Amino acid sequence: MSGLFDTFTIAKRGLNVQQSNLNTTSHNIANVNTDGYSRQRSVAQTTRPFGGMSRFDTCSVGQVGTGVEITSIQRIRDTFIDYQVRSETGTSGYYTQANETLSKVEDIFGEPSDKGIQELSSKFFNAFQEVSKSPDKSDVKTVAIQNASALADALNYTYNQLKNASNDSQKLLQSNVTDVNSYLDQINELNKQIRSISAVGQTPNDLMDNRDLLLDKLSNKFGIKVDRDSLDTINLSSTEYPNSPLVKSDPNDTGYSRLSYVKSAKAGKDTSGNSIVTLEYYPKGDEKAVVNTVSIKVDNDTNAKTLQDELTQCRILITDNNGIMTTKDPSTGKDVEVSSGGTVDATSTGFAGLKAKIFQTYKYESGVNNVDDKNVKGDIAANQSVQETITGYMDNLDRLAAGLAYSVNAIQTGSVDDSTSSQGLNNNPIFVNNGASTKTDKGITASTITVNSGLLKDPTMLNCSATSKSGSGDGARANAIANLSVLKMNLSNVTSGQDLTTMDRKSFLNAIGINTSGTGFNDSTCLSLNAGTNGSTVDSYYKTIINNIAVKTQEAGRMQDNQETILSNLQDQKSSVSGVSLDEETTNLIQYQHAYQANAKMISTIDELLDVVINGLKK
C-alpha cells in the first residue's frame, strides 16, 4: 500500500497542476486586450490509481489515488459562433462599403441644390423663354448662352466625378488584392506551423488564434469556406469559387490559387481577323512586378465585349500560387500556366471556364460562380457592384446630355442632320462635341458636351426667329427651345452601354421616339419636334436618376445599420464564450493560489513526518 513517499508525489503533482493553472490564468490576464485571443484553461485529470488490480493485491481496501495531472491546455472557442460571425461580417462588409461609395455618389450630384443640374436645366429653359420675349436684345441672348454653358459644365463635372469615383473603387480592389494575398500567405504559413506542432501531440492555441483572426479579416473581403482537416489544419476557399482552393492543409500541395489585379482589358482583332481580348494584369496585385500580357481568343465580338467589360469592372483574376494565369489543356484537362505574351484559345477550352477565372463576387452567373444574389458578401463585391451602378448613372447622364443637345440643336438649326440647316438659318448648333475636330454635335456625351465657342463670343448668332427673313421681334424659335422642357423623350430606348460616340443627331432622335421623317420634323414644321406621348421630360428623367440614387443609398445605409446590430450581438456572444473576464480570472487566481499553498503545506507536513520516521528511529 502507499506510503509517505507516495503522498509526497501526490502533493508534488498537485503543486505542478496549480502552477499550470496559475500560468494559464496569467496568460489570459496578459492577453485581455489582444485582438483575436481566446481564453484558455488547463484541463486536469486524475492520474492512474494504485492497487485494486486483483483480489491478491496488497492494497486490500481498494484503489488508492495517485494525484492529478494536466492533460491539455484547452482553447475556449465555439466554431459555430465563428461561422456566424464570419458570415455576417461578409454581409456587413458589403453594405458598409456600398453605403460609403453610394453616399459619395449622392454627394457628387448634390441635389437638391441651386447649382445642381436640375436647377441649371430649369434656368436654361427659362432663359430661352426670356429670349423669346425679347429676341432683339443681345444681353438676354448672352444670359441664355451662359446658362447653356453652365449646364454643359455641370454635366461634364458630374460625369467626370462619377468616373473618378469608379476609379477609386478600382484602386480599392487593387488594395484588396494585396491584402487578401497577404492574409492567405500568412494563413498558409500558420497552417504549416500548426500541423508540425500538432503532429508531436501539442496544442498550438496561440497560433490557431492568429489564424482565426486572419480568417475573420478575410471574411470582410468575400465569403469564405473553411473545412477542418487532421492535425488542426484547414482547407480554405471562397464561397463564390469553391473549386479554386486558396489554402490547403497538406503543406506539400502547391495547387492553390491567388488573386491578381487586372490593369486593362481591350477587345479587338488579331492579324487573322479573330476576336480577341488583350489582357494585362499585375501578378498577385504587385505594381512593381512586370505586367503580364495575354491574348484571349474568343468565338465572336459579343463574347470579346462581354469579357472586356467584366474584366474591366471586376478587376480581379484568379491565378495560380505564383500569380500566373492558367487555362485547361483540352487534351489532358489539367491547368497549365499561360506565360506573358501567350495566347488562350477560349474557343476550344470553353468561354464559361475562362470567365470562371474572373473573381466576380457580386452577382450569380450559372456555370461560372456560386454567388448567392440574396446574400452577397464582402467589400470586394461592393466595389464591383457599385462600379456597375456608377456606370449606369454615367450612361444615364450620357443619354440625358445627348437628348438635350440633339433636341436643342435640331430646333436651333431647323434640321435633324448635323451637317445642314433650314429656313436660311446659320448652322451654328448651341451644343457641340468638345472631343470633335469640327463644330459638330455628332457623338456627343455628358463628358464632351460644351457650348459652341462661336456663340459664346457672339451671342447674336443665336437663331431666335422662325426663319432668317423673320423680323427682329420674332422669337418663335427661342420659344420652341424653351418648350423642349415639356417634350417627352424615350431616353431609356437607348440601351445601357451603347456607344453614343458612334451616333449622330438623327439616329439618336429616332431612337428616343422622335419622328424625323418627312411627316415629322421638316422645313415647314421645324419649330417643334414630333414626339409621342411616352417617355419623360429632361427634368423628370433627371429626377428619376436622383431618386434611384437616394433609394439605393438609403437601402445600403439601413442594411448597414441592421448588420452592425446583428454583428454586435454575435460579437457579444463570441466574447461571452472566448473573451477574457478579469473578474473571473482574478477569482480563479485566488482559488489556484490557495490550492498551491495547500499543496505546499502538504509537502511541508510530509517532510516533518519523514523526519520523525527516519531520524526518530535512531533514538
N, C-alpha and C positions, 0 to 999 in steps of 0.2 A: 504494500500500500504506500501511498505517497507520504513524503516526509517534509521536513523544513526546507530542504533544497528545492523540492517541487513547489512549495508555497512561494519561495523566493522567485522562482521562474515565472509563476503566475503574476506576481506583483510587477516583475520586470516587464512582462508583456503588457500589462495594464498601463505601465508608465509610457511605453512606446506608443500604444494606441492613443493615449491622451495627448502625447506630444504631436502625433499626426493630426489629431483633431484641432489642436491649437495652431499648427502650421496652416491647415486648410482655412480655419477661421481668419487667421492673419492675412492670408492671400485674398480672401473675399473682401475684407475691410480695405486692403490696399487698392483693390480694383473697383471700389464702389462707384467711381465716376468714369470707368473705362468703357468706351463705346464697344458694344458687341459682347461684353463679358457676361458669362453665365455663372451664377454662383455654384460652388462645388461643395461636396460633403464627403467625408471619409466613411466608407461602408465597413462596419465592424462585424466580425463573425466569430463565434466561439471556436476554439481550436479542438482538435480531436481529443476526446476524453480518455482517461486512463482506466484500465481494468474493465471487468464485466464482460470479457470476451467468451468465457466458458464457465461451467459450474465449478471447475477446479481452480479458478483464478484466485490469487491471494487476496484480492480485493472483494471479499465476500458480500459486502453490503451493496455492491453495485458500482456503477461508473463514477469516477471522481473527475470533476472538471479540471482542465489544464490551462484555462485562461481565455484570452481573446487575441485576435489579430486583425489587421486591416487587409481586406481583400481587394479593394479598389478605391480610387478617388473618383466619385461619380459627378458628372456634369448634369445639372438640373436643366433640362430642355424639353419642350413639347414640340415635336416635329409637325403636328397638325396645326398648331398656332403659327409656327414658322411659315407653313404653306399658306395659311390665310393672310398673314401679314404681307408676304411677298406678292400674292395675287392682288391684294388691294393697293399695295404700293405701286404696282404697274398701272392700275387704273387711275390712281391719284396722280401719278406722273404724267399720264396722258392729258388729263383735264387741266392740270396746273400749267403745263406748257402751252396747251391750246388757248387757255384763257389769257395767259400773258401775251401771246402773239396777237390774238384777235383784239385785245384791248389796244395794242399799238396800232392795228389797222383801223380801229374805230377812231383813234386819235388823229390818224392821218386824214381821214375825211373831215373830221372836226365839225360835224353837223349836230345841232343847228348852229349856224354862225353867220355873221354879217359879211364874212369873207369867204364863205364856202361856195361850192359850185352851184348849189341850189339858189342862193341869193344872187350870185353873179349872173346866172342864166335869166333870172327874173329881171334884173337890171338891164340886161342885153335887150330883151324883147320890149321892155318899157321904153328904152332909149330909142328904138326904131319906131315905136308908137309916137314919140315926140317928133321924130324926123318927119313922119307922115303929116304932122300938123304944120310944120314949118320947114318944108323941104329946101327952101331957098337960103336958109341960114347955115353958114359954114360951121359955126360954133356948136350947133346942135348935132351936125354930122360928126364933128370931132369927138363929141361925147359918146356917140354911138360906136364909132370905131374903137375908141379907148375901152369901152365896155366889152366889145368883142375881143380885144387883146387881153383884157384881164381874165375873161372866161377861158380863153385858149391857154393862158399861162397857168391857171388853176388846174386845168385838165392835165397839162404837162407835169406840173408839180406833183399832183396826186398820183399819177401813173408812175412817175419815177420813184416816189417814196414807197409805193407798193412794191416796186421792183427791188428796192433796197431791203425792204422787209423780207422778201423772198430770199434774197442773197444772204441775209443774216441767218435765216433758217438753215440754209445750206452750210454756212460756216459752223453752225451748231452741230450739224450732222457730222462734219469732219472732226470736230472736237469729241463728239460721242464715240466715233470710230476709234480714236486714240485711247479714250478712257476704257472702252469695252475691251479692247485688246490687252490693255494693261491689267485689268481685272482678271481676264481669262488666263493670262500668263502667271499671275500670282496664285490663282486658284489651282492651276495645273501643278505648280511647284509645291504648294502646300499639300496637294493630293499625294505627291511622291513622298514627302516627309512623313505624313500621317501613315501612309502604307508601311514605311520602313519601321516606324516606332510600334505600330500595332502588331507587326509581324513577330516582335520579340515579347509580346504579351503585355505591353504597357498601353496606357490610355492617354493619347495626346490631346488633352482637353483644351488647352490654350490655343493650339494650332487649329483645332476644329472651330473654336470661337472666331479666330481670324478668318477662316474660310467662310463661315456663315455670315460674317459681317460683309465680306466681299460679295456674297450671293445676294444679300439684302440690297447693296448698292446697285448690283447688276439688274435686279428686278425692277428698278426705277427706269431702266432703259428699254426693256422689252420683256415679254413674258418668258419665264424660264421654267424648264422641266428638269427636275433633279431626281435621279434614280440612284439609290444607295446600293453599294456593292460590298464585297467582302473586305475585311481589314479596314473598315470605316472609310473607304474611298467612295467616290461618287462618279456617275456619268452625267454630264450636263449638256443640254441642248436648249434651243429656243422652242417655245410652244408653237411659234409660227412656222418654223422649219425644223421639225423633229428629226428629219433624216440627215441633217448636217450637224454632227456632233461637235461641240465646242471644247469639251474636256472629257477625257477617257480615264477610266480607273486603272487600266493597265499602263504603266509608265513606258513600256516598250512599244506601245501602239501610237504611231505618229499620224494616223489617219484622221486627224481632227481639223476643223475649219477655223478660219479667222476672217475678219471683215476688212475690206479695203475701200478707199474713198474714190469715187468716180470724179475725175476732173472735168471731162467733157465727153459727149457722145453726139455724133453727127451722121445723119443719114445721107446716102449718096449712091454713086455708081462706081464700079471698078472699071478697069480698062476693057473688060469684056462685056460691059453693059449690065452686069449682075447688080442686084440691090444689095447694098452693104451698109453696115454701121461701123464707123471708125470710133473705137472706144479707147479713151485714155484714162488711166487710173493710177493712184499712188498706192503701192503695195503696203497694206496694213495702215493706211492713212498717213504715212510718213512723207511730209512735203519735201524733206531733204533727200529722199530716195529718188532714184532715176524713174521717170514716168514710164510705165508700161503701155505700149500701144498695140491694140489687137484689132484686126479686121474681122467683122462678123458677117458672114454671107447668109442672107435670108431669102425666102421664096419670092417676095414681091415688095413693092414700095410701101404698101399698107403696113406690113409687118415691120419694115425698117422704121417707119414713122412711129409706130407703137413702141418699139424697143428704144428708140431715141428719147421719146417723151418720158418713159418710165425710168430710164437710167438718169436722165437729167433731173427728174423730180426726186426719186428715191435716193440717188447719190451713193448708195452702199452696195458693194458687191461681195458675195460670199466666195472666198478664195481658200486655198489650202493653208497649211500652217506656216508656209513661207510667204504668204501674201500673193501667190501666183494664181491666176485664173485657171480653172480646169474645165475639161469637157469630156464627155463619154466617148470612148473609142468604139465605133459601131461594130467592129469585128470582135472585140473582147468584152465590151460592156463595162470596162473599168475606166475610172477617171484618169486622165493624163494632163499634165501641165501644158499650158499654151504660153510659150516664151514670147517676150516682147518682139513685135514685128511679125508674129504668127497669124494664122487665119483659122477661124472657127467656121465650119460648114454646118450651119443650123438647118440646112435643107435635108441633111441626112441624119443628124442627131436628134432632131425634133425641136420645134420652136418653144413648146411648153417647158422642156427640160432646160433650155437655155434661159428662159425667164425665171426659172427656179433658182438661178444663180444671183438674182437681184433680191436684196434684202428688203422686201416690200411688206411692212408690218401694219399698215393702216386699213387695208381692205382685202377681202377674201377673193381669191381667184382659183377656180376649180382646176385641179391638177398641178397647181403651182405652189400654193401655201395652205396653211391651216388656220388662217386668221379668223377669229370669231368677230363678225361685224357688230355683234351686240355687246361685246366686251373687249374693246381694243385696249391694248396695254402699252405703256412706256412713252417717254417723251420723244423717242425716235419716231414713233408712229405719229405723234402730234406734229412734229416738224415736217414730216412728209405730207400729212393730210392738210395741214394749214397752207402749205405751198400750193396744193391743188385749189384750195379755197381762194387764196390770193390771186392765183392765175385766173380764176373765174371772174373775180372783181375787175381785174385788168382787161379781160375780154369784154366785160360789160361797159367799161369806160371807152374801150375802142369802138364799140358799136354806137355808144351814145355820141362820141365825137364825130364819127363818120356820118351818122344820121343827121346831126345838127349841121355839119359842114356842107354835105351834099344838098340838103333841102334848102339851106340859105343860099348857096351858090346857084342852085337851079333858078330860084326866084331872082337873084341879083343879075344873072346873065340872060335869063329867059331861055335857058337851054339845059337839057339833061346831058348834053355832050360837052365834055370839059374842054373841047377844042374850038367850040363855036359859041355864038350868042345870037339873039334875035331882036327884032324890032329896032335895029340900028343901034343897039346898046353896046358899050365897050365891054370887052371880055376880060373884066377885072374881078375875079372871084374874091369874096371877102376873106374866106379861109383858104389857106394853101398848105401844101405838104412841105414842111421845113426840110425834109430829107430829100426832096426832089431837086434836080438841077435847074428846072424851069418853074415858073409860077403856075403850078397846077395843083388840083386837089386830088389827083389820082393816087390811090394807095394811102390815103390819109388815116391816121390813127390818133389816139389820145396822146401819144408821146411825140408826135410830129406835127400836130395841128398848130398853126400860127396864123396871124393876120397878114394879109398882103402888105408888104412894106410900101408899095406904091400908094395905097390908100392911107397908110399911116402918115406919109409925107404930104399927101394932097387929098384930104377927105372929100373935096368937091367932086372927085371922080366916082363917088358913090352913086349908083343908079337908084334914083328915088321915084321917077315918073314911069308911067306905063310904057311909053316909047320915047325914043330920042327926040321926037318932034313935039312932045307934050310941053305945055307951058311950065314955067318955073314953079308954079303953085301946085303942080300935080305931085302928090305924094303917095300915089296908089301902090307903087312897088315897095316902098318902105313899109306901108301898112300891111302889105301881103307878107313881108318878112316877120312883122310883129305878130301876125295871125298864125304863124307857124307854131306858136306856143300852145295852140289847142289842136294841132294836127296830130292824128293818131298814126303811129308807125309800128309795124310788127318787127321790132328790132330783134326779138328772140328767134325770128326765122333765120337769121344769120347764125349758124351753129357755132358753139363754143370751140375755140381752137382754130377756126377757119382763118386762113391767111388773108387779112384785109388789105395787105400791101399789094395784092395782085388784082384787086377790084377797082373799077372806076365808078364814076358818078351814076351812070345809067344802070349798070348791073347791080349796084348796091340798092338804089331806089326801087328797082324791080323786085329785088329780094325781100324788101320790107313791106311790100304790098302797095306801092305807089304806081299808078298807071302812067307809063311813059310812052304809050303808043300814040298814034295819030288822033285817037278819040279822047286821049287824056291830056297830057301836057304838050301843047304845041304853041305856035306863034300867036294864035288868036286867044289862047287861054293860059298864057304863060304867067299870069298873076296868081294862080292857085294850083297847088299840087292835088291831083285827083287821088285821094286815099280812101280806103274802105273804112268801115265802122269798127273794125277790130284793131287791137294793139293798144298802145298807150302813148301819151304825150311825153315830151322830153322831161318835164317836171315829174310826172308820176313814175316814169321809168327810173329816174334817179332816186326818187323816194323809196321805191321798191328795193333798190340796192342798199340804201341806208337801213331800211327796216330789217332786211336779211342779216346785215352785219350785227345790228343790235340784238336780234333774236339769238343768233349763234353765240355772241359774246355772253349774253345773259345765261344761256343754257350752260355754257362752259363754266361760268362763274358759279352757278348753282350746283352743278355736279362737282366742282372742285370743293365747295363747302361741304357737300354731303360726304364726299370721300374722305375729307380731313376728319370729319366726325367719326366715320366708321374706322378709319385707320387709328385714330386716337384711342378708341375703345379697345381695339385689338392690341395696341402697344401697351395699354394698361394691363390687359390680360397676360401679355408676354412678360411684363415686368413683375407681375404678381407671382409668376412661376420661376423666372430666371433671374430677376433682379435681386440685388443685394440690399437687405434691410439692416441698417446699422443697429436698430433696437434689437432685432432678432440675433444678430451676430454678437452683440455685447452680452446678451443673456447667455448665449452658448459659451462665450468666453469665460464667464463666471462659473458656469457649470463644469466646463473642462478643467478649469483651474482647480476647483475643489476636488475633482476626481483625481487630478495629477497629484495634489497634495496628499490625498488619502492613500494612493498607491506608494508614494514616497514614505509615508508613515508606516505602511505595511512593511516595506523593506527595512526601515529602521527597527521595527519591532522584532522582525525575524533575526536581524543582526544581534540584538540583545539576547534572544532566545538561544541562538547558536553559541554565543559567548558563555551562557550558563551551561549548556550541554558540554561544550568542549573544554573550557577552562575549569568549570566546576567539578568535572570528573577527576581532575588531577589532585584535588584536595582531599 
